[in-house]
Amino acid sequence: MKNTQKTVVITGGGRGIGEYISRAFLKEGYNLLIGSRNDTGLTNELGEGARFKKTDVRKLEDHRALAQQALEWTGRLDAYVNCAGFSRWCALSDIDECFWNEMIDTNLKGAFWGCKAAAESMKEQGCIINVSSLAGKRGSLNNSVYCISKFGVTGLTQSLAKELGVKGIRVNAVCPVYVKTQGLIEALKSKHSPAGGDDIESYLSEFARNNAALKRLPSGEEVANVCVFLASDQASAVTGQSINVDCGVLLQ
């Protein structure tokens, strides 16, 4: 009997924003395959509808293996979410080749290979979602390499929407502002960050009051809900978009 339940692959889906996205897709009834370097144990918690595969997103062959496992498990691949990535502030004077390679390879090359592997494995009507950032639309202090990586994701999203549209594959991105995850908290501890490593909670509260139209920051669930919408039939005419999930920080 043909499996009519949809299947989603989520890189970096075991923690941070990725965990929220994983939970949202599973709740929506998707088969869920998480790919990341480390198993956080989330799939064990979520049950038989979720599986984990060790994946280094910097390697094309790992993305291809992830897509192949989805096909072998369920016979289909409906959505591919490139969420694996990290944020780290660093002044220009302190940036070296190691820092550059680690961030570009993970945030940008990782998303590119994910898109390529997904496009190779998807049938018509598939959906690719890249988790980007407001940093993919505007520069910020001590954040050049991260901004480069996320500006690249915006260009990748727009370009592949044109290229893959003929196959019926839609490509979109979500651009959150700060979402309070452990990864963000650790990044804000840096002396180079806007918080300067001091009183992070106060910094985030003040940022929301001074910058967000809604005077708050988005939750992980709210970012995840936009991803689920973009993968749904209700978004069938939406492609090539990088949608802000920012409570009105960057009005466009």
Secondary structure, DSSP 8 states (H G I E B T S, - for coil): ----S-EEEEETTTSHHHHHHHHHHHHTT-EEEEEESS--SHHHHH-TTEEEEE--TT-HHHHHHHHHHHHHHHS---EEEE---------GGG--HHHHHHHIIIIIIHHHHHHHHHHHH--TT-EEEEE--GGGTS--TT-HHHHHHHHHHHHHHHHHHHHHGGGT-EEEEEEE-----HHHHHHHTSTTSTTTTS-HHHHHHHHHHHH-TTSS---HHHHHHHHHHHHSGGGTT--S-EEEESSSSS--
